[in-house]
């Protein structure tokens, strides 16, 4: 079972991996890049979503930490001289992890692009949600237990815009708008769709 604690333990300060979080312009609020072997950078754009709640920012950062973890899988593979060193020969995360996922998953369901997010959807959504629930409530959530829906919605919301999200929650799916509104209300720090059946209000604390 995927567990964020295990991800953090692997990437922790006592390990050979370095994960730096820096304030830099990015294409979205946060993105992850491989700088060199075992060295990853999570860029956070301070000028985006300045009214987002602490819960939104925690959601984005956990998502990016998992990207860094996936990059470490590739570096682990390449560190073994007995493995095919030409399998992963580009430095960008999408290309590196695309190769990993192309090997693990046959292209299907219209998600052959962005398969790195398929891995996250299949194995890490609940782990992200449990971590967010513990972060928000201060109460640990046992590995393997079901997190509350509001946190699962946030974890799925982080995958909005990827093919795997549209496969699981296509337009017309009754859960799609609830998920999008939950993510957006935390992202903006304001209620979304107030007075409608799709209303969602932020539960995260303001990020000052």
C-alpha positions in Angstrom: 0.0 0.0 0.0 1.3 3.4 -0.9 2.2 5.6 2.1 3.4 9.2 2.1 5.5 8.5 5.2 7.5 5.9 3.2 8.0 8.4 0.3 9.3 11.0 2.7 11.5 8.5 4.5 13.1 7.5 1.2 13.7 11.2 0.2 14.6 12.3 3.7 17.6 14.3 4.8 19.5 11.1 5.9 19.2 9.6 2.4 21.3 10.1 -0.7 18.5 12.0 -2.3 18.2 15.8 -2.3 14.8 17.5 -2.7 14.9 21.2 -2.6 11.8 23.4 -2.5 12.5 26.8 -4.0 10.5 29.9 -4.8 10.8 30.3 -8.6 8.5 31.1 -11.5 6.8 27.9 -12.7 4.2 26.9 -15.3 1.7 26.2 -12.5 1.7 26.7 -8.8 4.3 24.0 -8.3 6.4 21.7 -10.5 9.2 19.3 -10.1 12.4 19.0 -12.1 15.4 16.6 -12.1 18.5 18.7 -11.6 21.0 15.8 -11.6 21.2 12.3 -10.3 19.4 12.1 -6.9 18.9 15.8 -7.0 15.4 17.2 -7.6 13.9 20.7 -7.4 10.3 21.5 -6.5 9.6 25.0 -7.8 6.8 27.0 -6.1 5.5 30.1 -7.9 4.8 32.6 -5.1 2.8 34.8 -7.5 0.2 32.1 -8.3 -2.9 31.4 -6.1 -1.8 33.9 -3.4 -5.2 33.5 -1.7 -5.0 29.7 -1.7 -5.4 27.9 1.7 -2.7 26.0 3.5 -4.6 22.9 2.6 -4.4 23.7 -1.1 -0.7 24.3 -0.9 -0.2 21.1 1.1 -2.1 19.2 -1.6 0.1 20.7 -4.4 3.4 20.0 -2.5 2.6 16.4 -1.6 1.7 15.9 -5.3 5.1 17.2 -6.3 6.9 15.2 -3.7 5.5 12.1 -5.3 6.8 13.3 -8.7 10.2 13.6 -7.0 9.8 10.0 -5.7 9.0 8.8 -9.2 12.2 10.5 -10.4 14.1 8.7 -7.7 12.8 5.4 -9.1 14.4 6.2 -12.4 17.7 7.2 -10.8 17.7 4.0 -8.8 17.3 2.0 -12.0 20.1 3.9 -13.7 22.4 3.5 -10.8 22.6 -0.2 -11.4 25.2 -0.8 -14.2 23.5 -4.1 -15.0 20.3 -2.3 -16.1 19.8 -0.8 -19.6 21.3 2.6 -19.3 19.6 3.8 -22.5 16.2 3.2 -21.2 15.9 6.6 -19.6 18.0 9.1 -21.5 16.3 12.5 -21.0 16.3 14.8 -18.0 12.7 16.0 -18.1 10.2 14.4 -15.7 7.5 13.7 -18.3 9.9 11.9 -20.7 11.6 9.9 -17.9 8.5 8.7 -16.2 6.7 8.2 -19.5 9.3 5.6 -20.3 8.8 4.0 -16.9 5.0 3.9 -17.3 5.1 2.8 -21.0 6.9 -0.3 -19.8 4.5 -0.9 -16.9 1.2 0.0 -18.6 0.1 -0.7 -22.2 -1.4 2.4 -23.8 -5.1 2.3 -23.2 -8.2 4.4 -22.4 -6.8 7.4 -24.2 -4.2 8.0 -21.5 -1.0 6.9 -23.2 0.2 10.5 -22.7 0.7 11.5 -19.1 0.9 8.0 -17.8 3.0 9.2 -14.9 -0.3 10.6 -13.5 -1.9 7.2 -14.1 0.5 5.7 -11.6 -0.4 8.4 -9.1 -4.1 7.9 -9.6 -3.9 4.1 -9.3 -1.7 4.0 -6.2 -1.3 7.3 -4.5 -4.6 9.2 -4.4 -5.7 7.6 -1.1 -2.2 8.1 0.4 -2.3 11.8 -0.5 -5.8 12.1 0.9 -4.8 10.4 4.2 -1.8 12.7 4.6 -4.0 15.8 3.9 -6.6 14.6 6.4 -4.0 14.2 9.1 -2.5 17.5 8.2 -5.8 19.3 8.5 -7.2 17.5 11.6 -4.0 16.5 13.5 -5.4 13.0 13.8 -3.4 10.2 12.1 -5.2 8.1 9.5 -4.1 4.5 9.4 -2.5 3.2 6.2 -5.1 1.3 4.2 -8.1 3.0 5.8 -10.4 5.1 3.7 -9.9 8.9 4.0 -12.8 11.3 4.2 -14.3 12.2 0.8 -13.3 15.9 1.1 -9.6 14.9 1.1 -10.0 12.3 -1.6 -11.6 15.1 -3.7 -8.5 17.3 -3.1 -6.2 14.5 -4.1 -8.1 13.9 -7.3 -8.4 17.6 -7.9 -4.6 17.7 -8.2 -4.9 15.5 -11.2 -7.4 17.8 -13.0 -6.3 18.5 -16.5 -4.7 15.1 -17.0 -6.2 12.3 -19.1 -6.6 9.9 -16.2 -8.8 12.5 -14.4 -11.1 12.7 -17.5 -11.2 8.9 -17.8 -12.3 8.5 -14.2 -14.5 11.6 -14.0 -15.7 12.5 -17.5 -18.0 15.4 -18.2 -21.4 14.4 -16.9 -20.1 12.2 -14.1 -21.9 13.3 -10.9 -18.7 13.5 -8.9 -16.7 15.6 -11.3 -18.0 19.1 -10.4 -17.8 18.4 -6.7 -14.1 17.5 -7.0 -13.3 20.5 -9.2 -15.2 22.8 -6.9 -13.5 21.5 -3.8 -10.1 21.9 -5.3 -10.9 25.4 -6.7 -12.4 26.7 -3.4 -9.2 25.7 -1.6 -7.1 27.1 -4.5 -8.8 30.5 -4.3 -9.7 30.6 -0.6 -13.3 31.4 -1.4 -16.6 29.6 -1.7 -17.4 28.1 -5.1 -20.9 27.8 -6.6 -22.5 29.3 -3.5 -26.2 28.6 -3.2 -26.2 25.7 -5.5 -26.0 21.9 -5.0 -22.4 22.1 -6.1 -21.4 24.6 -3.4 -18.0 24.0 -1.8 -16.4 26.2 0.9 -12.8 26.1 1.9 -11.9 24.3 5.1 -8.2 25.1 5.0 -6.8 28.0 7.0 -5.7 31.1 5.1 -2.0 31.1 4.2 -0.6 34.5 5.3 
